[in-house]
Amino acid sequence: MLSRVVPAPVRRRLRSLQARAQRPGLVLGDWRRYRQAAAAEMVPRNPGNARALMAFFSHSLQKGLSRQGDEFRPGFGVAALTALSSAMQAWLRLGGGQDDTFFVEAASTVNAYLARHQALGVATGDKEGLFPPDLLATIRSIDSDLGGVKTVAAPPSSEPRDFAQLAAGRVSIRHFGPGQVDRDRLTQAVDIARHTPSVCNRQPVRVHAYQDAALIETALRLQGGLTGFASPPTLLAVTADLTAFVAATERNEPYVDGGLFAMSLLYALEHLGLAACPLNAMFNHHQDKALRQLLDIPKTECFVMFIAVGPRPDPVVVPKSARQPVDGVLRIHGA
Ligand SMILES: Cc1cc2nc3c(=O)[nH]c(=O)nc-3n(C[C@H](O)[C@H](O)[C@H](O)COP(=O)(O)O)c2cc1C
């Protein structure tokens, strides 16, 4: 009806004005949904938050436990243990069960932490005191090896793995062997990953590679996710070119396309026998600005994530990073 009386250019203008008017609402809607569900600055308000915090601090302890030899700092992690104790208490207070994967992983990680220290003859009484006696008794009663660290051998190149084996075998590796990553292998990895799908095949992802040790050191100091580990010989910054997007409803797509590409790249690096660890790009304005300048990233690109890459040590110790079972993930509707 409207199309008969209103000329096409006016209709287009009206549609454009309507889309523009929706923009603040879209962004505010995102923020509102996020704010209602996510923890308010690490204070859990629902069981999901308590789980996330248990994973966060279990992971931090597992990373500390994965440090070997002179890199291991006995007695590390007082803040993480304190926060893990609070998160486990919150989980139980909010009605969570003691058989939940995240709770069991947390308990098992605390047990692994205590066992590693006791094996080194380091007293753990002060660390045990960070947990209320009934929680400590529960932790001790959980006989599980879900938490802590594991030693992973490099897969023999003579036995090619199928995709399920590759996916199950890939782990984040934060220690790197000596030497540098051959540029041809980096090119090969991106060549594999460039087959990743993207919205309407717009291919917004860019991969910036750095091999200058001083620059990588500075970048990782700003990024903050590999503190306590030696820097990798190669650092990749996965970004998305925002000029590839054409409407406000696409505002999250750079991170979707970027995330998909980054996963392909991680599998490609694993396939090529390299060690890799994804690193977050959850930056505040200062970090974003400083890293953009340091790494020469155009203003038109957003950071998706970094990836530390290097020769793979064999074997290597890594966090166990337990996964929840399939029924924690898959919801089959209408069955
Ligand atoms: C987007 C993203 C950001 C990450 N950031 C960091 C980081 O800053 N530091 C770190 O040590 N690990 C980081 N990781 C690695 C995760 O800790 C790791 O993937 C997770 O514990 C699962 O372990 P896995 O990769 O060994 O299977 C990140 C992973 C992803 C996917």
The ligand as an SDF file (V2000), in Angstrom:
LIG
                    3D

 31 33  0  0  0  0  0  0  0  0999 V2000
   39.2560  -16.5110   22.9800 C   0  0  0  0  0  0  0  0  0  0  0  0
   40.2360  -17.1940   23.8760 C   0  0  0  0  0  0  0  0  0  0  0  0
   41.0640  -16.4390   24.6890 C   0  0  0  0  0  0  0  0  0  0  0  0
   42.0050  -17.0630   25.4920 C   0  0  0  0  0  0  0  0  0  0  0  0
   42.8610  -16.2920   26.2400 N   0  0  0  0  0  0  0  0  0  0  0  0
   43.8440  -16.8670   26.9320 C   0  0  0  0  0  0  0  0  0  0  0  0
   44.8070  -16.0730   27.6070 C   0  0  0  0  0  0  0  0  0  0  0  0
   44.7710  -14.8350   27.5700 O   0  0  0  0  0  0  0  0  0  0  0  0
   45.7960  -16.7030   28.2830 N   0  0  0  0  0  0  0  0  0  0  0  0
   45.9020  -18.0710   28.3130 C   0  0  0  0  0  0  0  0  0  0  0  0
   46.8390  -18.5820   28.9210 O   0  0  0  0  0  0  0  0  0  0  0  0
   45.0020  -18.8570   27.6680 N   0  0  0  0  0  0  0  0  0  0  0  0
   43.9890  -18.2860   26.9800 C   0  0  0  0  0  0  0  0  0  0  0  0
   43.0940  -19.0540   26.2760 N   0  0  0  0  0  0  0  0  0  0  0  0
   43.2480  -20.5170   26.2640 C   0  0  0  0  0  0  0  0  0  0  0  0
   42.1930  -21.2000   27.1350 C   0  0  0  0  0  0  0  0  0  0  0  0
   42.5660  -21.0850   28.4680 O   0  0  0  0  0  0  0  0  0  0  0  0
   42.0710  -22.6560   26.7080 C   0  0  0  0  0  0  0  0  0  0  0  0
   41.6600  -22.7000   25.3610 O   0  0  0  0  0  0  0  0  0  0  0  0
   41.0510  -23.4180   27.5470 C   0  0  0  0  0  0  0  0  0  0  0  0
   41.4840  -23.5060   28.8700 O   0  0  0  0  0  0  0  0  0  0  0  0
   40.8080  -24.8040   26.9890 C   0  0  0  0  0  0  0  0  0  0  0  0
   42.0170  -25.5060   26.9570 O   0  0  0  0  0  0  0  0  0  0  0  0
   42.6120  -26.1370   25.6290 P   0  0  0  0  0  0  0  0  0  0  0  0
   42.7720  -25.0310   24.6260 O   0  0  0  0  0  0  0  0  0  0  0  0
   43.9480  -26.7030   26.0520 O   0  0  0  0  0  0  0  0  0  0  0  0
   41.6740  -27.1810   25.1520 O   0  0  0  0  0  0  0  0  0  0  0  0
   42.1140  -18.4700   25.4990 C   0  0  0  0  0  0  0  0  0  0  0  0
   41.2590  -19.2290   24.6920 C   0  0  0  0  0  0  0  0  0  0  0  0
   40.3400  -18.6130   23.8970 C   0  0  0  0  0  0  0  0  0  0  0  0
   39.4530  -19.4540   23.0050 C   0  0  0  0  0  0  0  0  0  0  0  0
  1  2  1  0
  2  3  1  0
  2 30  2  0
  3  4  2  0
  4  5  1  0
  4 28  1  0
  5  6  2  0
  6  7  1  0
  6 13  1  0
  7  8  2  0
  7  9  1  0
  9 10  1  0
 10 11  2  0
 10 12  1  0
 12 13  2  0
 13 14  1  0
 14 15  1  0
 14 28  1  0
 15 16  1  0
 16 17  1  0
 16 18  1  0
 18 19  1  0
 18 20  1  0
 20 21  1  0
 20 22  1  0
 22 23  1  0
 23 24  1  0
 24 25  2  0
 24 26  1  0
 24 27  1  0
 28 29  2  0
 29 30  1  0
 30 31  1  0
M  END
$$$$
